[in-house]
Amino acid sequence: MSADLAERIEALAQWMFEAKHLVVFTGAGISTESGLPDFRGPDGI
């Protein structure tokens, strides 16, 4: 890992730690990629 990337990751981690609130926006499919059932899939609701 480059030093620049490590510095950026450290800065991001510090911002997240100091934040009062944190919101993460993800795209469709992030849950299914993690192994959670799909809402409209065969095992969904």
PDBQT receptor file of N, H, CA, C and O in Angstrom, charges set to zero:
ATOM      1  N   MET A   1       0.865  -1.175   0.000  1.00  0.00    +0.000 N 
ATOM      2  CA  MET A   1       0.000   0.000   0.000  1.00  0.00    +0.000 C 
ATOM      3  C   MET A   1       0.906   1.231   0.000  1.00  0.00    +0.000 C 
ATOM      4  O   MET A   1       1.877   1.312   0.753  1.00  0.00    +0.000 OA
ATOM      5  N   SER A   2       0.562   2.185  -0.865  1.00  0.00    +0.000 N 
ATOM      6  H   SER A   2      -0.226   2.120  -1.476  1.00  0.00    +0.000 HD
ATOM      7  CA  SER A   2       1.388   3.390  -0.952  1.00  0.00    +0.000 C 
ATOM      8  C   SER A   2       1.173   4.260   0.282  1.00  0.00    +0.000 C 
ATOM      9  O   SER A   2       0.137   4.182   0.942  1.00  0.00    +0.000 OA
ATOM     10  N   ALA A   3       2.170   5.088   0.579  1.00  0.00    +0.000 N 
ATOM     11  H   ALA A   3       3.012   5.151   0.042  1.00  0.00    +0.000 HD
ATOM     12  CA  ALA A   3       2.090   5.984   1.732  1.00  0.00    +0.000 C 
ATOM     13  C   ALA A   3       0.938   6.969   1.573  1.00  0.00    +0.000 C 
ATOM     14  O   ALA A   3       0.261   7.296   2.548  1.00  0.00    +0.000 OA
ATOM     15  N   ASP A   4       0.709   7.449   0.332  1.00  0.00    +0.000 N 
ATOM     16  H   ASP A   4       1.259   7.183  -0.459  1.00  0.00    +0.000 HD
ATOM     17  CA  ASP A   4      -0.381   8.392   0.082  1.00  0.00    +0.000 C 
ATOM     18  C   ASP A   4      -1.736   7.752   0.380  1.00  0.00    +0.000 C 
ATOM     19  O   ASP A   4      -2.597   8.377   1.000  1.00  0.00    +0.000 OA
ATOM     20  N   LEU A   5      -1.926   6.507  -0.062  1.00  0.00    +0.000 N 
ATOM     21  H   LEU A   5      -1.227   5.999  -0.566  1.00  0.00    +0.000 HD
ATOM     22  CA  LEU A   5      -3.180   5.815   0.192  1.00  0.00    +0.000 C 
ATOM     23  C   LEU A   5      -3.367   5.589   1.691  1.00  0.00    +0.000 C 
ATOM     24  O   LEU A   5      -4.462   5.785   2.218  1.00  0.00    +0.000 OA
ATOM     25  N   ALA A   6      -2.321   5.184   2.364  1.00  0.00    +0.000 N 
ATOM     26  H   ALA A   6      -1.432   5.025   1.936  1.00  0.00    +0.000 HD
ATOM     27  CA  ALA A   6      -2.396   4.968   3.811  1.00  0.00    +0.000 C 
ATOM     28  C   ALA A   6      -2.773   6.252   4.536  1.00  0.00    +0.000 C 
ATOM     29  O   ALA A   6      -3.557   6.219   5.485  1.00  0.00    +0.000 OA
ATOM     30  N   GLU A   7      -2.228   7.377   4.104  1.00  0.00    +0.000 N 
ATOM     31  H   GLU A   7      -1.591   7.404   3.333  1.00  0.00    +0.000 HD
ATOM     32  CA  GLU A   7      -2.552   8.672   4.710  1.00  0.00    +0.000 C 
ATOM     33  C   GLU A   7      -4.021   9.024   4.474  1.00  0.00    +0.000 C 
ATOM     34  O   GLU A   7      -4.698   9.521   5.374  1.00  0.00    +0.000 OA
ATOM     35  N   ARG A   8      -4.504   8.767   3.270  1.00  0.00    +0.000 N 
ATOM     36  H   ARG A   8      -3.954   8.364   2.539  1.00  0.00    +0.000 HD
ATOM     37  CA  ARG A   8      -5.909   9.060   2.959  1.00  0.00    +0.000 C 
ATOM     38  C   ARG A   8      -6.849   8.194   3.789  1.00  0.00    +0.000 C 
ATOM     39  O   ARG A   8      -7.861   8.681   4.291  1.00  0.00    +0.000 OA
ATOM     40  N   ILE A   9      -6.520   6.919   3.935  1.00  0.00    +0.000 N 
ATOM     41  H   ILE A   9      -5.697   6.524   3.527  1.00  0.00    +0.000 HD
ATOM     42  CA  ILE A   9      -7.334   6.015   4.742  1.00  0.00    +0.000 C 
ATOM     43  C   ILE A   9      -7.330   6.469   6.197  1.00  0.00    +0.000 C 
ATOM     44  O   ILE A   9      -8.374   6.463   6.849  1.00  0.00    +0.000 OA
ATOM     45  N   GLU A  10      -6.198   6.852   6.699  1.00  0.00    +0.000 N 
ATOM     46  H   GLU A  10      -5.349   6.857   6.169  1.00  0.00    +0.000 HD
ATOM     47  CA  GLU A  10      -6.089   7.336   8.078  1.00  0.00    +0.000 C 
ATOM     48  C   GLU A  10      -6.920   8.597   8.278  1.00  0.00    +0.000 C 
ATOM     49  O   GLU A  10      -7.603   8.734   9.294  1.00  0.00    +0.000 OA
ATOM     50  N   ALA A  11      -6.870   9.519   7.319  1.00  0.00    +0.000 N 
ATOM     51  H   ALA A  11      -6.316   9.408   6.494  1.00  0.00    +0.000 HD
ATOM     52  CA  ALA A  11      -7.663  10.748   7.411  1.00  0.00    +0.000 C 
ATOM     53  C   ALA A  11      -9.156  10.425   7.395  1.00  0.00    +0.000 C 
ATOM     54  O   ALA A  11      -9.915  10.983   8.188  1.00  0.00    +0.000 OA
ATOM     55  N   LEU A  12      -9.583   9.540   6.512  1.00  0.00    +0.000 N 
ATOM     56  H   LEU A  12      -8.967   9.086   5.868  1.00  0.00    +0.000 HD
ATOM     57  CA  LEU A  12     -10.989   9.146   6.449  1.00  0.00    +0.000 C 
ATOM     58  C   LEU A  12     -11.429   8.505   7.757  1.00  0.00    +0.000 C 
ATOM     59  O   LEU A  12     -12.503   8.814   8.273  1.00  0.00    +0.000 OA
ATOM     60  N   ALA A  13     -10.608   7.617   8.291  1.00  0.00    +0.000 N 
ATOM     61  H   ALA A  13      -9.736   7.366   7.872  1.00  0.00    +0.000 HD
ATOM     62  CA  ALA A  13     -10.936   6.962   9.558  1.00  0.00    +0.000 C 
ATOM     63  C   ALA A  13     -11.072   7.988  10.679  1.00  0.00    +0.000 C 
ATOM     64  O   ALA A  13     -11.963   7.872  11.520  1.00  0.00    +0.000 OA
ATOM     65  N   GLN A  14     -10.210   8.975  10.697  1.00  0.00    +0.000 N 
ATOM     66  H   GLN A  14      -9.486   9.070  10.014  1.00  0.00    +0.000 HD
ATOM     67  CA  GLN A  14     -10.277  10.022  11.722  1.00  0.00    +0.000 C 
ATOM     68  C   GLN A  14     -11.548  10.852  11.574  1.00  0.00    +0.000 C 
ATOM     69  O   GLN A  14     -12.204  11.159  12.569  1.00  0.00    +0.000 OA
ATOM     70  N   TRP A  15     -11.898  11.215  10.353  1.00  0.00    +0.000 N 
ATOM     71  H   TRP A  15     -11.365  10.966   9.545  1.00  0.00    +0.000 HD
ATOM     72  CA  TRP A  15     -13.140  11.974  10.113  1.00  0.00    +0.000 C 
ATOM     73  C   TRP A  15     -14.350  11.174  10.581  1.00  0.00    +0.000 C 
ATOM     74  O   TRP A  15     -15.257  11.724  11.206  1.00  0.00    +0.000 OA
ATOM     75  N   MET A  16     -14.365   9.876  10.280  1.00  0.00    +0.000 N 
ATOM     76  H   MET A  16     -13.628   9.430   9.772  1.00  0.00    +0.000 HD
ATOM     77  CA  MET A  16     -15.486   9.037  10.691  1.00  0.00    +0.000 C 
ATOM     78  C   MET A  16     -15.559   8.941  12.214  1.00  0.00    +0.000 C 
ATOM     79  O   MET A  16     -16.646   8.996  12.789  1.00  0.00    +0.000 OA
ATOM     80  N   PHE A  17     -14.419   8.801  12.861  1.00  0.00    +0.000 N 
ATOM     81  H   PHE A  17     -13.535   8.756  12.395  1.00  0.00    +0.000 HD
ATOM     82  CA  PHE A  17     -14.367   8.703  14.313  1.00  0.00    +0.000 C 
ATOM     83  C   PHE A  17     -14.874   9.981  14.975  1.00  0.00    +0.000 C 
ATOM     84  O   PHE A  17     -15.564   9.921  15.992  1.00  0.00    +0.000 OA
ATOM     85  N   GLU A  18     -14.535  11.134  14.403  1.00  0.00    +0.000 N 
ATOM     86  H   GLU A  18     -13.974  11.183  13.577  1.00  0.00    +0.000 HD
ATOM     87  CA  GLU A  18     -14.902  12.427  14.983  1.00  0.00    +0.000 C 
ATOM     88  C   GLU A  18     -16.294  12.895  14.587  1.00  0.00    +0.000 C 
ATOM     89  O   GLU A  18     -16.812  13.841  15.180  1.00  0.00    +0.000 OA
ATOM     90  N   ALA A  19     -16.909  12.259  13.604  1.00  0.00    +0.000 N 
ATOM     91  H   ALA A  19     -16.488  11.491  13.122  1.00  0.00    +0.000 HD
ATOM     92  CA  ALA A  19     -18.205  12.700  13.098  1.00  0.00    +0.000 C 
ATOM     93  C   ALA A  19     -19.308  12.505  14.138  1.00  0.00    +0.000 C 
ATOM     94  O   ALA A  19     -19.313  11.536  14.898  1.00  0.00    +0.000 OA
ATOM     95  N   LYS A  20     -20.224  13.442  14.145  1.00  0.00    +0.000 N 
ATOM     96  H   LYS A  20     -20.220  14.229  13.528  1.00  0.00    +0.000 HD
ATOM     97  CA  LYS A  20     -21.385  13.317  15.021  1.00  0.00    +0.000 C 
ATOM     98  C   LYS A  20     -22.381  12.330  14.411  1.00  0.00    +0.000 C 
ATOM     99  O   LYS A  20     -23.011  11.560  15.136  1.00  0.00    +0.000 OA
ATOM    100  N   HIS A  21     -22.523  12.348  13.100  1.00  0.00    +0.000 N 
ATOM    101  H   HIS A  21     -22.010  12.973  12.511  1.00  0.00    +0.000 HD
ATOM    102  CA  HIS A  21     -23.403  11.440  12.366  1.00  0.00    +0.000 C 
ATOM    103  C   HIS A  21     -22.653  10.937  11.137  1.00  0.00    +0.000 C 
ATOM    104  O   HIS A  21     -21.794  11.635  10.599  1.00  0.00    +0.000 OA
ATOM    105  N   LEU A  22     -22.978   9.737  10.702  1.00  0.00    +0.000 N 
ATOM    106  H   LEU A  22     -23.676   9.171  11.140  1.00  0.00    +0.000 HD
ATOM    107  CA  LEU A  22     -22.341   9.167   9.525  1.00  0.00    +0.000 C 
ATOM    108  C   LEU A  22     -23.416   8.538   8.648  1.00  0.00    +0.000 C 
ATOM    109  O   LEU A  22     -24.222   7.738   9.122  1.00  0.00    +0.000 OA
ATOM    110  N   VAL A  23     -23.425   8.898   7.386  1.00  0.00    +0.000 N 
ATOM    111  H   VAL A  23     -22.770   9.549   7.001  1.00  0.00    +0.000 HD
ATOM    112  CA  VAL A  23     -24.361   8.341   6.421  1.00  0.00    +0.000 C 
ATOM    113  C   VAL A  23     -23.545   7.701   5.309  1.00  0.00    +0.000 C 
ATOM    114  O   VAL A  23     -22.599   8.301   4.799  1.00  0.00    +0.000 OA
ATOM    115  N   VAL A  24     -23.911   6.491   4.937  1.00  0.00    +0.000 N 
ATOM    116  H   VAL A  24     -24.680   6.004   5.351  1.00  0.00    +0.000 HD
ATOM    117  CA  VAL A  24     -23.222   5.786   3.862  1.00  0.00    +0.000 C 
ATOM    118  C   VAL A  24     -24.253   5.440   2.800  1.00  0.00    +0.000 C 
ATOM    119  O   VAL A  24     -25.239   4.760   3.085  1.00  0.00    +0.000 OA
ATOM    120  N   PHE A  25     -24.030   5.901   1.588  1.00  0.00    +0.000 N 
ATOM    121  H   PHE A  25     -23.230   6.453   1.357  1.00  0.00    +0.000 HD
ATOM    122  CA  PHE A  25     -24.896   5.591   0.466  1.00  0.00    +0.000 C 
ATOM    123  C   PHE A  25     -24.263   4.449  -0.326  1.00  0.00    +0.000 C 
ATOM    124  O   PHE A  25     -23.082   4.500  -0.671  1.00  0.00    +0.000 OA
ATOM    125  N   THR A  26     -25.051   3.432  -0.606  1.00  0.00    +0.000 N 
ATOM    126  H   THR A  26     -26.010   3.391  -0.326  1.00  0.00    +0.000 HD
ATOM    127  CA  THR A  26     -24.551   2.316  -1.410  1.00  0.00    +0.000 C 
ATOM    128  C   THR A  26     -25.504   2.060  -2.555  1.00  0.00    +0.000 C 
ATOM    129  O   THR A  26     -26.640   2.535  -2.549  1.00  0.00    +0.000 OA
ATOM    130  N   GLY A  27     -25.056   1.333  -3.507  1.00  0.00    +0.000 N 
ATOM    131  H   GLY A  27     -24.133   0.947  -3.512  1.00  0.00    +0.000 HD
ATOM    132  CA  GLY A  27     -25.888   1.016  -4.656  1.00  0.00    +0.000 C 
ATOM    133  C   GLY A  27     -26.670  -0.264  -4.441  1.00  0.00    +0.000 C 
ATOM    134  O   GLY A  27     -26.467  -0.983  -3.463  1.00  0.00    +0.000 OA
ATOM    135  N   ALA A  28     -27.561  -0.530  -5.369  1.00  0.00    +0.000 N 
ATOM    136  H   ALA A  28     -27.726   0.054  -6.163  1.00  0.00    +0.000 HD
ATOM    137  CA  ALA A  28     -28.361  -1.753  -5.312  1.00  0.00    +0.000 C 
ATOM    138  C   ALA A  28     -27.449  -2.967  -5.393  1.00  0.00    +0.000 C 
ATOM    139  O   ALA A  28     -26.467  -2.971  -6.135  1.00  0.00    +0.000 OA
ATOM    140  N   GLY A  29     -27.776  -3.979  -4.636  1.00  0.00    +0.000 N 
ATOM    141  H   GLY A  29     -28.574  -3.975  -4.033  1.00  0.00    +0.000 HD
ATOM    142  CA  GLY A  29     -27.018  -5.223  -4.690  1.00  0.00    +0.000 C 
ATOM    143  C   GLY A  29     -25.952  -5.357  -3.632  1.00  0.00    +0.000 C 
ATOM    144  O   GLY A  29     -25.335  -6.418  -3.529  1.00  0.00    +0.000 OA
ATOM    145  N   ILE A  30     -25.705  -4.337  -2.843  1.00  0.00    +0.000 N 
ATOM    146  H   ILE A  30     -26.206  -3.475  -2.927  1.00  0.00    +0.000 HD
ATOM    147  CA  ILE A  30     -24.644  -4.432  -1.840  1.00  0.00    +0.000 C 
ATOM    148  C   ILE A  30     -24.979  -5.505  -0.805  1.00  0.00    +0.000 C 
ATOM    149  O   ILE A  30     -24.081  -6.190  -0.315  1.00  0.00    +0.000 OA
ATOM    150  N   SER A  31     -26.256  -5.657  -0.470  1.00  0.00    +0.000 N 
ATOM    151  H   SER A  31     -26.986  -5.101  -0.868  1.00  0.00    +0.000 HD
ATOM    152  CA  SER A  31     -26.628  -6.663   0.521  1.00  0.00    +0.000 C 
ATOM    153  C   SER A  31     -26.519  -8.072  -0.045  1.00  0.00    +0.000 C 
ATOM    154  O   SER A  31     -26.059  -8.982   0.645  1.00  0.00    +0.000 OA
ATOM    155  N   THR A  32     -26.935  -8.262  -1.287  1.00  0.00    +0.000 N 
ATOM    156  H   THR A  32     -27.309  -7.523  -1.847  1.00  0.00    +0.000 HD
ATOM    157  CA  THR A  32     -26.861  -9.597  -1.875  1.00  0.00    +0.000 C 
ATOM    158  C   THR A  32     -25.413 -10.032  -2.057  1.00  0.00    +0.000 C 
ATOM    159  O   THR A  32     -25.100 -11.215  -1.926  1.00  0.00    +0.000 OA
ATOM    160  N   GLU A  33     -24.547  -9.106  -2.350  1.00  0.00    +0.000 N 
ATOM    161  H   GLU A  33     -24.801  -8.144  -2.456  1.00  0.00    +0.000 HD
ATOM    162  CA  GLU A  33     -23.129  -9.420  -2.478  1.00  0.00    +0.000 C 
ATOM    163  C   GLU A  33     -22.553  -9.876  -1.137  1.00  0.00    +0.000 C 
ATOM    164  O   GLU A  33     -21.585 -10.634  -1.090  1.00  0.00    +0.000 OA
ATOM    165  N   SER A  34     -23.164  -9.400  -0.048  1.00  0.00    +0.000 N 
ATOM    166  H   SER A  34     -23.950  -8.784  -0.086  1.00  0.00    +0.000 HD
ATOM    167  CA  SER A  34     -22.724  -9.763   1.301  1.00  0.00    +0.000 C 
ATOM    168  C   SER A  34     -23.386 -11.036   1.813  1.00  0.00    +0.000 C 
ATOM    169  O   SER A  34     -23.072 -11.503   2.907  1.00  0.00    +0.000 OA
ATOM    170  N   GLY A  35     -24.303 -11.598   1.025  1.00  0.00    +0.000 N 
ATOM    171  H   GLY A  35     -24.558 -11.218   0.136  1.00  0.00    +0.000 HD
ATOM    172  CA  GLY A  35     -24.949 -12.835   1.423  1.00  0.00    +0.000 C 
ATOM    173  C   GLY A  35     -26.332 -12.668   2.024  1.00  0.00    +0.000 C 
ATOM    174  O   GLY A  35     -26.944 -13.661   2.420  1.00  0.00    +0.000 OA
ATOM    175  N   LEU A  36     -26.849 -11.443   2.108  1.00  0.00    +0.000 N 
ATOM    176  H   LEU A  36     -26.352 -10.637   1.786  1.00  0.00    +0.000 HD
ATOM    177  CA  LEU A  36     -28.201 -11.228   2.619  1.00  0.00    +0.000 C 
ATOM    178  C   LEU A  36     -29.211 -11.510   1.514  1.00  0.00    +0.000 C 
ATOM    179  O   LEU A  36     -28.917 -11.268   0.343  1.00  0.00    +0.000 OA
ATOM    180  N   PRO A  37     -30.401 -12.016   1.858  1.00  0.00    +0.000 N 
ATOM    181  CA  PRO A  37     -31.388 -12.315   0.832  1.00  0.00    +0.000 C 
ATOM    182  C   PRO A  37     -31.880 -11.055   0.124  1.00  0.00    +0.000 C 
ATOM    183  O   PRO A  37     -31.996  -9.987   0.726  1.00  0.00    +0.000 OA
ATOM    184  N   ASP A  38     -32.160 -11.205  -1.144  1.00  0.00    +0.000 N 
ATOM    185  H   ASP A  38     -32.066 -12.073  -1.632  1.00  0.00    +0.000 HD
ATOM    186  CA  ASP A  38     -32.670 -10.121  -1.980  1.00  0.00    +0.000 C 
ATOM    187  C   ASP A  38     -34.147  -9.887  -1.661  1.00  0.00    +0.000 C 
ATOM    188  O   ASP A  38     -34.880 -10.845  -1.414  1.00  0.00    +0.000 OA
ATOM    189  N   PHE A  39     -34.591  -8.635  -1.662  1.00  0.00    +0.000 N 
ATOM    190  H   PHE A  39     -33.996  -7.857  -1.863  1.00  0.00    +0.000 HD
ATOM    191  CA  PHE A  39     -35.990  -8.309  -1.362  1.00  0.00    +0.000 C 
ATOM    192  C   PHE A  39     -36.926  -8.957  -2.365  1.00  0.00    +0.000 C 
ATOM    193  O   PHE A  39     -37.965  -9.497  -1.984  1.00  0.00    +0.000 OA
ATOM    194  N   ARG A  40     -36.569  -8.910  -3.650  1.00  0.00    +0.000 N 
ATOM    195  H   ARG A  40     -35.725  -8.471  -3.959  1.00  0.00    +0.000 HD
ATOM    196  CA  ARG A  40     -37.449  -9.447  -4.698  1.00  0.00    +0.000 C 
ATOM    197  C   ARG A  40     -37.013 -10.822  -5.190  1.00  0.00    +0.000 C 
ATOM    198  O   ARG A  40     -37.652 -11.389  -6.076  1.00  0.00    +0.000 OA
ATOM    199  N   GLY A  41     -35.953 -11.359  -4.639  1.00  0.00    +0.000 N 
ATOM    200  H   GLY A  41     -35.434 -10.899  -3.918  1.00  0.00    +0.000 HD
ATOM    201  CA  GLY A  41     -35.461 -12.653  -5.085  1.00  0.00    +0.000 C 
ATOM    202  C   GLY A  41     -36.317 -13.810  -4.591  1.00  0.00    +0.000 C 
ATOM    203  O   GLY A  41     -37.326 -13.592  -3.919  1.00  0.00    +0.000 OA
ATOM    204  N   PRO A  42     -35.928 -15.028  -4.915  1.00  0.00    +0.000 N 
ATOM    205  CA  PRO A  42     -36.721 -16.199  -4.553  1.00  0.00    +0.000 C 
ATOM    206  C   PRO A  42     -36.894 -16.365  -3.035  1.00  0.00    +0.000 C 
ATOM    207  O   PRO A  42     -37.897 -16.922  -2.591  1.00  0.00    +0.000 OA
ATOM    208  N   ASP A  43     -35.941 -15.895  -2.246  1.00  0.00    +0.000 N 
ATOM    209  H   ASP A  43     -35.126 -15.442  -2.606  1.00  0.00    +0.000 HD
ATOM    210  CA  ASP A  43     -36.045 -16.007  -0.789  1.00  0.00    +0.000 C 
ATOM    211  C   ASP A  43     -36.449 -14.684  -0.149  1.00  0.00    +0.000 C 
ATOM    212  O   ASP A  43     -36.417 -14.558   1.075  1.00  0.00    +0.000 OA
ATOM    213  N   GLY A  44     -36.826 -13.699  -0.955  1.00  0.00    +0.000 N 
ATOM    214  H   GLY A  44     -36.852 -13.801  -1.950  1.00  0.00    +0.000 HD
ATOM    215  CA  GLY A  44     -37.195 -12.377  -0.442  1.00  0.00    +0.000 C 
ATOM    216  C   GLY A  44     -38.648 -12.300  -0.027  1.00  0.00    +0.000 C 
ATOM    217  O   GLY A  44     -39.361 -13.304   0.008  1.00  0.00    +0.000 OA
ATOM    218  N   ILE A  45     -39.067 -11.097   0.285  1.00  0.00    +0.000 N 
ATOM    219  H   ILE A  45     -38.488 -10.282   0.256  1.00  0.00    +0.000 HD
ATOM    220  CA  ILE A  45     -40.448 -10.866   0.740  1.00  0.00    +0.000 C 
ATOM    221  C   ILE A  45     -41.372 -10.759  -0.459  1.00  0.00    +0.000 C 
ATOM    222  O   ILE A  45     -42.576 -10.565  -0.295  1.00  0.00    +0.000 OA
TER     223      ILE A  45
